């Protein structure tokens, strides 16, 4: 699933693919914001880790878990 994170005062977005479910990502983000944690931690499908400060979150876009289709649709 694709995750896109906007960070304030930054011209670019953080975009990566995660093996976690959409519900797990949403729950982790909501729990971090509700409890006042200082950062969120994500891991992509390649094993790279991302740490994002919660104070600078502009938006989080969680893509669908649908697999991509190959070929042309008529």
N, C-alpha and C positions, 0 to 999 in steps of 0.2 A: 504494500500500500504506500502511496506517495504522501509525504508530509511536507508542507511548506510553512515556514515560520517567518513572520515579519518582525524585524527588530527596529525599535525607534532610533532615530538619528543615524540610520544606515541606509545607503542607497540600494543595497542588494538584499535579497531574501535567502534564507537558508532552506535548501530543498534537498531531500534525500528520500530513499525508499526504505521502509521498515518492514520487518517480518512480524511485528506485533499486530494484533487486531485493532480495528478502529475504536472499539469500545474500551480496550485497555489503554490506548493512548489518551482518549478523552477523559477517562477516569483518573489517570496519572496527572494530567494537566489541571483538572478541577481540584484534585486533592492538594496539589502544590500551591495553587492560588488561594484556596480556602484556609490552609494552615499557615500561610505566610512564609513558605520556604523561600530561600534566596535564589535557588536555581532549579532547573529541570535538566535531567540527563536522558539522552536518547542514544540508541545504537542502531546503525543502519545494517543492511543485509551483508555488507562487506566486512563488518566488524569495526568500523570507525565509530568513535564516540563523540557526541556533541553535548556540550554543557551550555545552557542558555539561561541568562539571568531573568528571573520572573519580573523584575521591575521594568525591564526594557521590552517586554512582549507587546507588539502592536497587534498581531493576529496570529492565529494558528489555523491552517487549512488542512483538514484530514481528508484524504482522497478515499475513493471507494475501494473495496477489497476485490472488485471484479477483475478477473484476469483479462489481459489485453488480447484482442482478437487479431489474428494474422490473416492477411488477404483482403480482398475487396468485398464489400457488401452490396448486393444489387438492389 
